[in-house]
Amino acid sequence: MKKLLLFITLLFPFANSEAQSWTVEDYDRMNWKDFLRFEEAYRILDPRDIDYPLLHAAIFYITNEQRENHGLPAFEYSFKIELLAADHARDMARLGFFSHQSKIRNKRKLRDRFQIQGLNPNLIAENISSTAGLDYEYGKQVRPPQVPGEFIYANKHDPVPPHTYISYAKEVVRLWMDSPGHRANILNPSFKKMGCGSQVYGEKSFYNMPYFMNVQCFSD
C-alpha cells in the first residue's frame, strides 16, 4: 500500500534522533554525485531513531539526480521550503490526513504554507507520498507482528528488510517519477528551488508498520 498525491499552483510510538549527521551547510559543499559517495547516506534507516535532516537531504539529492539525468539544472536547496515541507509532513502524520489541503486553518493551502515562511513566489508546486519505511514488497502479505516492530512475510517467512537512507529516497523518488503528474513537477524547467520533508508514523491499517509522509515543494 502506497499513496501519492501532487499539487501544483501556477502564478501565485516512534522517537526522533537527536544525533544528526547532516547540516544545512552541507548543501553548499555537495551535489548529488557527492552525496552518492557520502557514507552516512548508506546507514540503516531505523524508524525508532531518525536523522531527519539526512533523510530530507537524501530525497533532495536523488531528485536532483533525476533532474540532471533528464538534461535539466539541479534544484537549488531552500531551507525555508524544507521547513514548510517538513511541517506539512508532520501535520499529516500527527492529524491523520493525506492531502495538499491542511486541516489547520492558517495552513490550509500550499500558498498559505509558503507565506508562513515569508515566501510568495510566482510558481509553486507540491508532491506528497505515504510510503513504507521498510523495504516492503507492495502487495505481499505480512504476518501480524509477534514482536512490536518486527514484520515477516506470510508466505516466505522472511523478515521485511530495512531501508537505508539512500535506498528509501530512491524508492520515494521512483514512485513519484512513475506518476505522470509528480514527474511533471520534478522535471518542470520553470521550478528552480526545492525543499523536502518527512515524518514517520505507524500505518494503522497495516499492523502499525512504519510509514513516512513525504513532501517536496518547489518554487521558481
N, C-alpha and C positions, 0 to 999 in steps of 0.2 A: 504494500500500500504506500502510495506516494502522492503528493498533491503539488500542483504547480499553479501559479496564478501570476499574471503580468498586469501592469498598469502603465499607461503612457499618457502624458499630457503634453500637447504642443502649444507653444506660445504662452505660455504662462508658467521529589525526595532525594535532587542532585546538588552537590556542593560546587561552588566555583573556586578555581585555583587562585591563590594569591601570588604564586610564583609564575612570573611571565618571562618568556624568552624573546619577546618582540616588543619594540617600542616604536613610537611614531617616527622617530629619527631614522629608523632602519629603512623606511620607504625612500629616503634620499640617497641611500647607498646601494640599493639593489634594484635590478629589473627582474623580469620573470625567469630569465635564464639563470641568473644568480640564485634566485630562490629555489630553483630545482636542484641546486647543489648545496643548499642550506641544510645541514644535518638535522637541525631541530624540526624541520618540516616532516621528517620521517618518524617522529615519535608516535607511539600509540596514542590515539585519541580516546582517553579514558573519560566517560561521561560523568564520573564522580569527581574529576579533578581537571578542569578545562582551562587551558590558556586561551582565552577568547581573543586577545589581540593577534596571536599566532593563527588562529582559525580564520579570523577575518582577513588576514594577510594572504593566507593560502587561497581563499576563494578569489580575492582580488587578483593575484598573480596568475592563477590558472585561467581566469577570464582574459587577462591581457595576453596570455599565450594564444588564445583563440583569436583575439583581435589581430595580432601581428601575423599569425598564420593565414589570415584572410586579407593581408595586404593593407591593414588599417593601422594608424598610430595607436600606441598603447594609451590606456586611460591614465590621466593624472590623478593621483591619490588626493582625496579631500577628507581631512579629519572631521569637519563638520558634517559632511554627508555620511561618514561612518557612524557618527553619533546618532543621527536621525534614523539610519537603517537599523542599528543595534537596538535603539529604543523601541521601534515598531516590532522587532522580533521578540523583545521581552514582553511587550504588551500582549501580543498574540498568544504567547506561551502562558502568561500569567492569567489572562482573562478567558482563554479557551476559545479563540476565534481564529479564522483563517481568511483574511480579506484585505484588500487595499483600503477599505474604509474602516477606520478605527472605531472602537466602542467608546473612546474617550473624546468628549465633545471638542476640545480645542485642538485635537489631533485628527479630526475626522477625515480630512482629505490629505493626499500627499502634499499638495501645495501648503496646507497648514503646517505640516511637519517640517518642510523646508523653512518656512518663515519663522518657526520657533527657534531655529538655529541662525536666524538673521540672514537667510539666503532667499533670493527671489529671482532665480534665473529665468530666462525665456522658455527654455526647453527642459522638461523633467520627465523621468520615467522610473518605473519600479518593477522589479521581478521578485516574486516570493516563492518559496517552496517549503514543504514539510517533508523531510527526508530522513530515513532511518539513520541513526548514529552508529549502527553496526554495519558490517559488510554483508547485509542480508540480501539473499536472492529473492526478489519480489515474486510473490505468488506461491512460494513454498510454505508448507505448514510447519508450524513451530509448536513444540510441546508447551503446556503450561509450566512455567519455571518451578522447579523444586527448591531451588536456592535463588533468592532475590538477585536479579542482575545476570543470571546465567540462562542463556537461551539456546535450545538444542533443536535441530531439525527433526521433525516427527518420523520421517522415513529413513533418513541416512544415519540418524543417531550422532551426527556430528555437531559440534558447537557452532553457533553463528560467530564468525571471527570478528575481531575488532577492526576498525579502520585506523590508518594513520591520518595525520592532519592533511597530508598531500593527497592521499587516496580518497578521503572524504570530499575534499574540494573538487577533485576531478569528477566524482560521481555527481555532485550537485550541478556543476557546470555542464556536464554531459547531458543531464536531464533537461536543462534549460536550452542547450543547443539543439536538442532533438525536438523541441517545441517551436513551431514557426514564429509565434509572437514574441517569445522570450529571446529567441535567436535574433530577431529583428532589432530588439533593443540593444543587445550586446554588439551587434555589427552595424549599428546606426552611426554613420560617419559624423553626424551632427553633434553627437554626445562626446564631450571631452573629459569630463570628470566623473569619478565614481567612488563610492564607499560601500563596504559590505558589513553586515552584522548577523549574528546568530544567537539563538538561545535554546538550550536543551529543555526537554520536558518528557514526561512519561506518557506514551500513547495509550490512553485508557482502553481503546478498542482492541489493543494488541498486547495484552499482558503487561502493560506499562513498559514496553520496550523503549529504550531511549531514542527519541527523535529530536531533530533540530528544526526550529523555524529559522529559515534563512532569508535574508533580504539583501538585495543590491539595488542601489539607487543611482541614477545617472542625471547629469545636467550638462548644459553646453558650456 
